[in-house]
Amino acid sequence: MTYSFSPSTSKLVVSVSDGLATLAIDNPSKHNAVDLEMWKALPEIVAALDRDPAVRVVILRGAGRESFASGADIGEFATVRADAEGGGSMRPPTRRRSGPSPIARSR
């Protein structure tokens, strides 16, 4: 299956092989901090992997060797969270995963 996501980000890298999907957070210069662009793309990526019958397991990992993910990119806080509307922009999605694919975290 070919994956094309909107919004897309080069900081989230997906690969699938033999039923195993790997979703890598690729922002090692910031210890894999998740920026707003990445946060908005994650639900669609996870949903696409969930719909793919060839995917049996999803591994979430951080790029590089220093860290898995350091959390939200605080460098964006001054602009992204500058007002009440932006303050809630990185709240967790409310959709629950419904598919059979287990999701595991890896370093």
N, C-alpha and C positions, 0 to 999 in steps of 0.2 A: 504494500500500500504506500502511496506517495502522500506525504503530509505537507500541507500548505495551510498556514494559520494566519488569521487576521484578527487582531493586530499581530504582526510578526515581530520577532526580535532575534537578533543574532546571539543574544546572551542566554538563550534557552536552546539547547541542542538535543534533538531527538534522534535516536537510532533504534532500529528493530532488527533482531536476528533470532531465528529459531524460537519464537514465542516470547522472547525476552526484550522488553523495551527499556531503554535507558534514557532518562531525561536528566541532562546535565545543566546545572546552573553555572554558566560560564562567564564569571566576572571576577577572576582571581586577583586583579589589581586592587579590588575593594573587599577582599576576602569573601567573594561571592555574595555580596550584599544584593538584596532584591530591590530593584528600582520599580517605579510605578508602571513603566512599560512592560516589564517582566510580569508583575503582579496581575496586570490586566490580561495578559496572554495565557497565563497558567490555566484558568478554567477551561478554555477551549482546547488546549493541548491535552489536558487530562481527559476531557470528554471524548476527544477523537481516539485516544488510545483505548479508552473504555469501550468504544463502539467497534473497534477492530477485532474481529474474531480470531485473528492470528496472534494477538497479544494475550499471553497468559499471566505475565508478571511485569510490573513496572518498577524499575529501580530509580530512585531519585538520588542524585549524587552531586557533589560540588567539584568543579574543575580544579586542577592543581593539587598540591599536596599540603597546603597550609590549613585549609578549613573547609567544612561542609558548606555552611552559609552563616554569615554573621548577623542576619536579620534584615530589617529594612535599611535602605540606603539613606542614612541621616543627612547626607549632603543635599538631598532634595527637600528636606523638611521646610526650609525657609520659603520655598516657592510652592511646593505641593500642598503643604499644610498651612498655608498663610491665612486661610479663612475657614469658616465653619464647614462649608461644602467640601473643601479639600481635606479637612481633618479626618473625614470618614472614608477617604478614597482607598485606603489600604485595609479596610475591615475584611475579615474572612468571608468568602462566598457562603451563601446559605444552602446551596445545592449539596445534597449528600450523594456520594458515589453509589450507584445502583448495580453496577456490573460485577462480574465474577473475578476480575483481575485484582490480585493482591498488590498492594503498593508497599515497597520496602525502601528504607533509607540506607544509603551506602556512602562511605567516605572516599 
